[in-house]
Amino acid sequence: MKQDLRTKFSDGSRGVYLFGTTPPKAGTTEEATSEIADKLLHRLAHVEFDGLIVYDIQDESSRIDKPRPFPFMQTLDPRAYSKLLREKAERPVITYKSVSQRDQESFVEWLDEAWNEYGVRDTVLVGSPSSEGDIKLSLNDAYAAISEHQAHYQLGGVTIAERHAAKGNEHERLISKSAQGCEFFVSQAVYNAQATIDMLSSYARSCREDGTKPKRVILTFTPCGSTKTLEFMEWLGISVPEATRFRIMDAKSPLQESIRICRNNLEQILEAVQHLDIPIGLNIESLTNRKEEIDASIRLFKLLKSIVDLKLAEQQL
């Protein structure tokens, strides 16, 4: 196994580079699941990545009135797919866990099994997509349960710059989640550079006032190759400024244009926050299973990684 993520995350002089994916749909055979994993890792064969993220997909229809552009499908257990990828790739895997559907006893059972049976060591806990519906376990209660658990998980949290743009308090969530045990944060996909800059700047300022060191923030980027993917991004709550939306929709190659936009956004963010002492990481994902967008996410990974590496090298001059 490559060096663990905890060690890499703690080294502020280096970037951390992850690739996000979802488990195959429920009912996929073992053989087919293995083939899907092999296909992903074949695409990543010539990419220098530190680890993978496996998401726990939720039905978020309670969060928004609009119909979901792509139908929701149950997936295989993220823990099982994480184990398969970790064994095949020989790299660490961060496993997401949606906590609201289980009560505390069931969640503790999940933690036991994840550690002992599936080898999960790094996890990101996700709360309910909305305050509506039957929430059996709050995110705060889940944080308390994992902090009391005998297994020594490296815990991560989600950060959403769009919430900061709306309420101006996402940095307070980061401070609070850090106090509850979060060692790193993964952002929602970035298409609004200014919202991310504002959030990171407020976070760094609060840490400075508290005399604490900012945790690593892993910025997520995803390519967008069609109007339908764009609609899905907006349905997920990803902020896409109007001019950016027009650039993608009106481009001869929307996919290439979205890659250019992601590059520009990352460069703006790094330029604005490089003096703030926030360790940065990258997470690249494809929001759809379209081959063109998955292939584009690999190109995007290589491009953005080179930009972060260059910025870090410049800082060390």
Phi and psi in degrees as a GROMACS rama.xvg file:
@    title "Ramachandran Plot"
@    xaxis  label "Phi"
@    yaxis  label "Psi"
@TYPE xy
-64.2465  168.308  LYS-2
-48.8604  137.776  GLN-3
-70.8037  160.144  ASP-4
-68.2495  -32.7091  LEU-5
-57.6317  -43.5659  ARG-6
-65.4598  -43.7371  THR-7
-66.6399  -42.5227  LYS-8
-62.0736  -32.4501  PHE-9
-78.387  -10.7773  SER-10
-94.2291  96.5017  ASP-11
-68.4406  -11.3526  GLY-12
-82.8018  -5.87856  SER-13
-125.998  156.513  ARG-14
-83.5386  165.759  GLY-15
-126.682  132.683  VAL-16
-126.538  116.216  TYR-17
-123.312  158.385  LEU-18
-126.332  125.981  PHE-19
-95.0815  142.539  GLY-20
-150.225  167.048  THR-21
-115.243  152.271  THR-22
-66.1289  155.531  PRO-23
-61.2762  161.357  PRO-24
-64.654  151.824  LYS-25
-55.3922  139.928  ALA-26
95.5712  -9.19155  GLY-27
-64.949  133.3  THR-28
-67.7369  161.232  THR-29
-58.0033  -43.3617  GLU-30
-63.7714  -45.1595  GLU-31
-66.6237  -38.3009  ALA-32
-61.8197  -41.8539  THR-33
-62.764  -39.5471  SER-34
-66.3594  -40.0507  GLU-35
-63.2517  -43.1581  ILE-36
-62.5502  -43.1459  ALA-37
-62.192  -39.9809  ASP-38
-63.7266  -42.8132  LYS-39
-62.2497  -47.918  LEU-40
-69.7733  -27.6454  LEU-41
-64.7738  -40.6999  HIS-42
-63.2729  -32.4035  ARG-43
-91.853  5.44379  LEU-44
-59.4834  -32.6349  ALA-45
-109.168  23.921  HIS-46
-115.19  135.249  VAL-47
-87.2473  97.7166  GLU-48
-121.329  151.066  PHE-49
-89.9892  -24.7165  ASP-50
-179.453  -177.786  GLY-51
-123.237  157.171  LEU-52
-117.408  131.608  ILE-53
-114.091  119.773  VAL-54
-83.8104  154.242  TYR-55
-106.018  99.8694  ASP-56
-75.953  129.829  ILE-57
-110.489  154.534  GLN-58
-82.1451  105.063  ASP-59
-94.867  19.1058  GLU-60
-63.2625  -21.0346  SER-61
-71.5625  -16.243  SER-62
-83.0702  -21.8943  ARG-63
-147.876  147.195  ILE-64
-79.1699  -26.826  ASP-65
-67.8004  146.327  LYS-66
-67.5275  148.925  PRO-67
-69.6996  125.064  ARG-68
-59.6364  -34.8743  PRO-69
-114.934  137.46  PHE-70
-62.9263  143.526  PRO-71
-76.1769  133.761  PHE-72
-130.009  133.493  MET-73
-62.3913  147.796  GLN-74
-117.658  171.451  THR-75
-64.3195  161.969  LEU-76
-57.4229  120.083  ASP-77
-56.3143  -30.1902  PRO-78
-64.396  -41.042  ARG-79
-67.9508  -41.1415  ALA-80
-69.954  -35.8974  TYR-81
-59.9548  -44.9212  SER-82
-61.6087  -43.8466  LYS-83
-61.4559  -47.7924  LEU-84
-64.6694  -40.4276  LEU-85
-62.634  -41.2416  ARG-86
-69.9097  -38.8262  GLU-87
-74.5619  -42.022  LYS-88
-85.8822  -20.5018  ALA-89
55.6495  42.4152  GLU-90
-138.02  155.179  ARG-91
-68.3465  155.241  PRO-92
-132.108  130.211  VAL-93
-90.7261  123.782  ILE-94
-106.329  120.942  THR-95
-77.0593  150.099  TYR-96
-140.927  119.044  LYS-97
-83.1643  124.048  SER-98
-100.947  -12.7947  VAL-99
-73.5149  -18.8488  SER-100
-83.4581  -12.8765  GLN-101
-116.358  149.421  ARG-102
-79.8608  176.609  ASP-103
-61.4124  -40.9178  GLN-104
-61.7225  -43.6117  GLU-105
-66.5011  -36.7802  SER-106
-66.1022  -42.1176  PHE-107
-62.9922  -37.7944  VAL-108
-62.1851  -42.2609  GLU-109
-59.4918  -43.5929  TRP-110
-62.4827  -42.2799  LEU-111
-58.453  -51.0101  ASP-112
-65.6212  -41.7746  GLU-113
-58.9522  -42.4247  ALA-114
-74.2752  -48.5953  TRP-115
-83.0606  -39.492  ASN-116
-95.8257  -32.2138  GLU-117
-110.113  -6.0347  TYR-118
69.996  21.9177  GLY-119
-69.6201  129.159  VAL-120
-121.573  -24.6488  ARG-121
-123.229  127.063  ASP-122
-142.005  149.946  THR-123
-118.518  121.773  VAL-124
-91.6948  138.251  LEU-125
-124.086  133.079  VAL-126
-83.4586  -172.208  GLY-127
-65.9917  141.325  SER-128
-65.3261  -19.3067  PRO-129
-152.805  169.467  SER-130
-81.6352  -4.60375  SER-131
-78.5518  162.032  GLU-132
84.5666  -173.135  GLY-133
-91.7656  100.048  ASP-134
-98.0845  108.19  ILE-135
-82.7828  -25.697  LYS-136
-145.901  125.401  LEU-137
-78.3522  160.25  SER-138
-62.5598  -40.2135  LEU-139
-61.25  -41.2521  ASN-140
-67.5903  -34.6897  ASP-141
-66.4559  -40.5442  ALA-142
-60.8126  -41.5404  TYR-143
-63.2663  -41.6797  ALA-144
-65.7594  -41.5458  ALA-145
-72.9224  -29.4514  ILE-146
-69.4159  -28.6288  SER-147
-89.4098  -8.77227  GLU-148
-72.7829  147.665  HIS-149
-70.2842  -26.1986  GLN-150
-75.1591  144.002  ALA-151
-99.2863  70.6542  HIS-152
-67.2873  146.365  TYR-153
-89.4775  115.896  GLN-154
-99.8949  134.264  LEU-155
-121.326  163.508  GLY-156
-128.595  165.505  GLY-157
-94.7342  142.709  VAL-158
-128.566  139.801  THR-159
-127.877  106.769  ILE-160
-62.865  -29.453  ALA-161
-60.6976  -33.2673  GLU-162
-66.0739  -35.8467  ARG-163
-67.7164  -40.4923  HIS-164
-61.6086  -35.5235  ALA-165
-82.3721  -40.7449  ALA-166
-118.422  -15.7005  LYS-167
71.3825  18.3426  GLY-168
-130.71  17.4032  ASN-169
-63.7351  -32.4455  GLU-170
-61.8643  -32.0843  HIS-171
-68.7533  -35.4732  GLU-172
-61.8865  -41.8205  ARG-173
-62.6643  -43.4416  LEU-174
-62.0172  -45.2982  ILE-175
-64.9518  -44.0169  SER-176
-66.0529  -34.8314  LYS-177
-61.8696  -42.2189  SER-178
-64.7777  -24.1697  ALA-179
-92.1683  5.30351  GLN-180
115.869  -2.90017  GLY-181
-71.5998  129.205  CYS-182
-102.096  -11.8916  GLU-183
-158.481  165.735  PHE-184
-133.46  143.948  PHE-185
-116.555  126.658  VAL-186
-82.2244  159.964  SER-187
-68.1353  160.588  GLN-188
-54.5035  133.994  ALA-189
-93.8476  118.519  VAL-190
-129.588  -1.84041  TYR-191
-123.16  94.3033  ASN-192
-61.4223  -40.6467  ALA-193
-64.6291  -39.0137  GLN-194
-60.5305  -40.1321  ALA-195
-69.393  -41.5928  THR-196
-60.8149  -45.6239  ILE-197
-60.9838  -44.2566  ASP-198
-63.9965  -47.9264  MET-199
-65.0324  -37.1614  LEU-200
-65.2576  -43.5085  SER-201
-64.4077  -39.0539  SER-202
-64.0375  -47.2195  TYR-203
-62.3289  -39.9108  ALA-204
-63.5608  -43.8334  ARG-205
-63.5312  -41.2219  SER-206
-62.4015  -40.8717  CYS-207
-63.0053  -42.737  ARG-208
-65.2189  -34.5226  GLU-209
-84.4393  -10.6862  ASP-210
72.2169  28.2569  GLY-211
-113.922  162.18  THR-212
-95.6659  131.705  LYS-213
-60.4202  143.769  PRO-214
-77.5068  163.83  LYS-215
-68.2033  135.042  ARG-216
-113.915  120.278  VAL-217
-98.8935  115.424  ILE-218
-88.6282  128.843  LEU-219
-97.1832  134.638  THR-220
-130.982  146.917  PHE-221
-144.834  140.293  THR-222
-76.6605  159.057  PRO-223
-135.897  115.856  CYS-224
-110.878  2.8821  GLY-225
-157.536  162.683  SER-226
-61.8081  -34.9537  THR-227
-67.6222  -40.0537  LYS-228
-63.8689  -39.2724  THR-229
-60.8681  -43.7354  LEU-230
-61.8574  -39.5046  GLU-231
-65.9304  -42.6013  PHE-232
-57.6457  -46.4118  MET-233
-68.502  -33.9872  GLU-234
-63.9421  -35.3047  TRP-235
-73.2116  -9.68573  LEU-236
97.3057  9.05081  GLY-237
-74.9948  127.712  ILE-238
-80.367  116.542  SER-239
-118.687  106.706  VAL-240
-55.3047  150.363  PRO-241
-55.9591  -44.8968  GLU-242
-62.9753  -36.4404  ALA-243
-66.3194  -42.4568  THR-244
-59.4028  -44.2292  ARG-245
-64.645  -39.0097  PHE-246
-58.7875  -42.9741  ARG-247
-70.7488  -48.671  ILE-248
-64.4273  -34.6124  MET-249
-93.9753  -3.2958  ASP-250
-73.873  150.27  ALA-251
-62.6068  -40.0015  LYS-252
-124.333  93.901  SER-253
-54.6315  -36.6285  PRO-254
-63.8791  -47.4707  LEU-255
-65.8942  -37.0313  GLN-256
-65.1175  -40.4036  GLU-257
-64.8274  -35.035  SER-258
-64.7503  -42.8564  ILE-259
-61.0854  -41.0286  ARG-260
-63.5304  -44.9644  ILE-261
-60.8497  -41.8314  CYS-262
-62.0533  -47.168  ARG-263
-61.3382  -42.0042  ASN-264
-62.9807  -45.1778  ASN-265
-62.1743  -43.387  LEU-266
-61.8427  -41.9979  GLU-267
-61.4312  -44.6958  GLN-268
-63.7915  -47.9791  ILE-269
-63.2972  -39.934  LEU-270
-61.6406  -38.7544  GLU-271
-78.5505  -29.3749  ALA-272
-115.34  0.769632  VAL-273
-62.2928  -23.033  GLN-274
-89.2582  1.14178  HIS-275
-93.4201  -1.53032  LEU-276
64.4227  34.455  ASP-277
-101.407  116.82  ILE-278
-65.0724  129.211  PRO-279
-108.994  147.917  ILE-280
-134.752  171.347  GLY-281
-124.324  141.699  LEU-282
-131.259  119.575  ASN-283
-109.283  135.212  ILE-284
-140.231  162.087  GLU-285
-113.448  127.216  SER-286
-78.9414  -12.5095  LEU-287
-126.284  171.423  THR-288
-99.6091  17.895  ASN-289
-68.7361  131.12  ARG-290
-56.5112  -41.7374  LYS-291
-60.854  -40.4016  GLU-292
-75.3691  -33.8903  GLU-293
-65.8581  -45.1341  ILE-294
-61.8252  -39.4991  ASP-295
-64.7608  -33.2208  ALA-296
-65.8692  -30.959  SER-297
-69.0744  -43.6155  ILE-298
-62.0634  -41.6401  ARG-299
-62.3739  -41.5634  LEU-300
-56.7281  -51.5141  PHE-301
-60.3918  -43.1865  LYS-302
-65.2472  -50.3574  LEU-303
-69.2912  -35.5543  LEU-304
-61.2449  -41.3391  LYS-305
-64.1552  -34.268  SER-306
-68.1759  -45.42  ILE-307
-64.6367  -43.9153  VAL-308
-58.5181  -41.6051  ASP-309
-65.0641  -43.7892  LEU-310
-61.4359  -43.2844  LYS-311
-64.6013  -38.4053  LEU-312
-65.6933  -38.2234  ALA-313
-64.8139  -37.2721  GLU-314
-66.003  -25.503  GLN-315
-90.655  -1.27474  GLN-316
